[in-house]
Amino acid sequence: MLDIKLIRENPEVVQENLKKRGNQFILDTLQGTIQHDKEWREIAEKLNNSRAERNKIAREVAELRKEGEDATELIDQTDKLSTKIQQLEDREKQLRNAIDNNMKLLPNLLHKDVPPGKDESENVEIKTVGEPREFDFPVKNHVEIIENLGLADFESSAKTSGSGFYILKGDLALLNQALIQFAIEHMRIKGYVYVEPPLLLYKDILTAALDMEGFQQSIYNVDQDDLCLIGTSEYSLLAMHTDEVIQESELPKKYFAYSMCFRKEIGSHGINERGLWRTHQFNKVEQFVFCMPEDSDKYYDEMMVNSEEIYKALELPYRIFESCAGDLAIWKARGSDIEVWRPTTQSYGELCSLSNCTDYQARNLGIRTIKNDGTRVTLHTLNNTVLATSRTMVAILENYQNADGTVSIPDALRKHMRGKEKLGQ
């Protein structure tokens, strides 16, 4: 969430920034927060004064009783003050709850480089890399290819688990593992620390990382113990340092993780009944950085390069978009996507999503640093997909397909496939 001190001290700056998101509800929520906070501070001051006055009178009452004198009038004053204090405490609690609820609804402040725009149609293309392949035969989509080669089973997975799941078989299952190993090797060379995180997290941890709408649309609840399945290892990596104070000398902390991910995918996108592009369960390698606020722009660029190098090595055509103000989730100050070319749809599809969350998530979870001068600062957090295997396999299957029905394996993956050159050989 935002820093309430920032809202108190610079309300006009916050308002001007949040206007860029083009959402009147956000601006109304901000105004409500400012008004509630002003009244809360006034109530808090009255409470402190009233409690001090009551304590002073209580001491006077005790002194009178000690001397055997009548303290009825002072006792009556104490009773009236106690009633007033109770009323003030009730109002203070109401205001505190209202402020806390509003703060959860207020989005992060936008980075200065975020382009204006209402929705994803106004995202800005940064660059395009690689030329789409020209085919001299009719292209097949990835479902046709893998079913013809017997490398996946969507019928059986639908029977056992429902739509949105899949069974990988043979060389395609091995390709999935090859992609994971390729991404792990890549990030280790980059100097990031490898983590294998838990696949379950407490609900309060996840709601600190997500807004409630995102939580309800994507997260699977487990009936017992208030646990949820993770939608991405980003949440587990973020949660590792909950309520910790990290020395400045230990920063940045750069991690990457492999995990299975689980998402309901409720909403406009829906789920592929058959296929690998949008599913309830998938495998992903994620990168994550905790850093000083002044360094987050640097690591934003670094993390994009880390992911770009993956797709350059796989020789897949891709493009990068900068997300506009209206397309950013509330926890993001800035975001960019890498999209891969799909010859079957003649369009690009999202592969990686890079986010600079500044101090928004870390404040929710109490993740701070002690600077060398002794001051405490909330850290900045950033995350980016290194590689999601299912969508990357779709891109490989469709872009590397051959006229005879086989699929060439990118050179970068062949050592992880024991030298195999084609799926379906």
NORBEL-V684492 format. One record per backbone hydrogen bond with DSSP energy under -1.0 kcal/mol. NH is the residue of the N-H (numbers start at 1). CO is the residue of the C=O. If there is no record, write none. Layout:
BEGIN
nh = <NH | NH>
co = <CO | CO>
END
This chain:
BEGIN
nh = <7 | 8 | 9 | 10 | 14 | 15 | 16 | 17 | 18 | 19 | 20 | 21 | 22 | 27 | 28 | 29 | 30 | 31 | 32 | 33 | 34 | 35 | 36 | 37 | 38 | 39 | 40 | 41 | 42 | 43 | 44 | 45 | 46 | 47 | 48 | 49 | 50 | 51 | 52 | 53 | 54 | 55 | 56 | 57 | 58 | 59 | 60 | 61 | 62 | 63 | 64 | 65 | 66 | 67 | 68 | 69 | 75 | 76 | 77 | 78 | 79 | 80 | 81 | 82 | 83 | 84 | 85 | 86 | 87 | 88 | 89 | 90 | 91 | 92 | 93 | 94 | 95 | 96 | 97 | 98 | 99 | 100 | 101 | 102 | 103 | 104 | 105 | 106 | 108 | 111 | 114 | 122 | 123 | 124 | 126 | 127 | 129 | 145 | 146 | 147 | 148 | 149 | 151 | 153 | 158 | 159 | 160 | 161 | 169 | 172 | 174 | 175 | 176 | 177 | 178 | 179 | 180 | 181 | 182 | 183 | 184 | 185 | 186 | 187 | 188 | 189 | 190 | 191 | 192 | 193 | 195 | 201 | 203 | 206 | 207 | 210 | 215 | 216 | 217 | 218 | 219 | 222 | 227 | 228 | 229 | 230 | 235 | 237 | 238 | 239 | 242 | 243 | 244 | 246 | 248 | 250 | 251 | 253 | 255 | 256 | 257 | 258 | 259 | 261 | 262 | 263 | 264 | 266 | 272 | 280 | 282 | 284 | 285 | 286 | 287 | 288 | 289 | 290 | 291 | 295 | 296 | 299 | 300 | 301 | 302 | 303 | 304 | 305 | 306 | 307 | 308 | 309 | 311 | 312 | 313 | 314 | 316 | 318 | 319 | 320 | 321 | 322 | 323 | 325 | 326 | 327 | 328 | 332 | 333 | 334 | 336 | 337 | 338 | 339 | 340 | 341 | 342 | 346 | 347 | 349 | 351 | 352 | 354 | 355 | 356 | 357 | 360 | 363 | 364 | 365 | 367 | 368 | 369 | 370 | 371 | 374 | 377 | 379 | 380 | 381 | 382 | 383 | 384 | 386 | 387 | 389 | 392 | 393 | 394 | 395 | 396 | 397 | 398 | 399 | 400 | 402 | 405 | 407 | 408 | 409 | 413 | 417 | 419 | 420 | 423>
co = <3 | 4 | 5 | 6 | 10 | 11 | 12 | 13 | 14 | 15 | 17 | 18 | 19 | 23 | 24 | 25 | 26 | 27 | 28 | 29 | 30 | 31 | 32 | 33 | 34 | 35 | 36 | 37 | 38 | 39 | 40 | 41 | 42 | 43 | 44 | 45 | 46 | 47 | 48 | 49 | 50 | 51 | 52 | 53 | 54 | 55 | 56 | 57 | 58 | 59 | 60 | 61 | 62 | 63 | 65 | 64 | 71 | 72 | 73 | 74 | 75 | 76 | 77 | 78 | 79 | 80 | 81 | 82 | 83 | 84 | 85 | 86 | 87 | 88 | 89 | 90 | 91 | 92 | 93 | 94 | 95 | 96 | 97 | 98 | 99 | 100 | 102 | 102 | 330 | 333 | 111 | 119 | 120 | 322 | 320 | 320 | 318 | 141 | 142 | 143 | 144 | 145 | 146 | 167 | 154 | 155 | 156 | 157 | 151 | 169 | 170 | 171 | 172 | 173 | 174 | 175 | 176 | 177 | 178 | 179 | 180 | 181 | 182 | 183 | 184 | 185 | 186 | 188 | 187 | 254 | 256 | 228 | 226 | 202 | 203 | 206 | 211 | 212 | 213 | 214 | 215 | 227 | 224 | 201 | 220 | 199 | 232 | 233 | 234 | 235 | 239 | 365 | 241 | 368 | 370 | 247 | 248 | 290 | 288 | 193 | 286 | 195 | 284 | 282 | 230 | 280 | 218 | 217 | 278 | 164 | 261 | 259 | 387 | 257 | 384 | 255 | 382 | 253 | 380 | 292 | 293 | 295 | 296 | 297 | 298 | 299 | 300 | 301 | 302 | 303 | 304 | 305 | 307 | 308 | 309 | 310 | 311 | 129 | 339 | 127 | 337 | 124 | 335 | 115 | 117 | 324 | 325 | 329 | 356 | 356 | 354 | 321 | 352 | 319 | 349 | 317 | 347 | 342 | 342 | 340 | 338 | 338 | 336 | 383 | 334 | 381 | 357 | 359 | 360 | 361 | 362 | 244 | 377 | 246 | 375 | 371 | 369 | 367 | 291 | 358 | 289 | 355 | 287 | 285 | 285 | 283 | 388 | 389 | 390 | 391 | 392 | 393 | 394 | 395 | 396 | 406 | 402 | 423 | 400 | 421 | 410 | 414 | 414 | 417 | 407>
END
